[in-house]
Structures are given as structure tokens and as C-alpha cells.
């Protein structure tokens, strides 16, 4: 149960930086 829970957190941070870059289309 600890393995599957550690996988999602790794994928989330990877999508956060991408969403931030897309949120700043003005640059």
C-alpha cells in the first residue's frame, strides 16, 4: 500500500511545473 501511494506524488510534482508554465502565457 505504501508503494502505490509513493508513485502518485511523483507524478503530481511533475505536472505542477508544467501547469505553472502554461498559466504564464503572457511571458
N, C-alpha and C positions, 0 to 999 in steps of 0.2 A: 504493500500500500504506500510505502514511502518512495518507491521508485517512480511510479506514475505521477505522484504529486510533485516530484522534483523536475519532471520533464516540462510540464505546462509553464512553470515560472521562467524557464529558459527561453521559451518561445515568445512569451509576453514582452520581456525587455527588448527583444529583437524587433518587435513590431512598434514599440513605443517611439524609438528614434525615427522611424520611417513616418509615423503619423505626425510627428512634430515638424519634420521637413516639409510635409505636404500642407501643413497648417500655415506655413510661412511662404506662400506663393508670391508674395509681394517682393521678396528678395530676388 
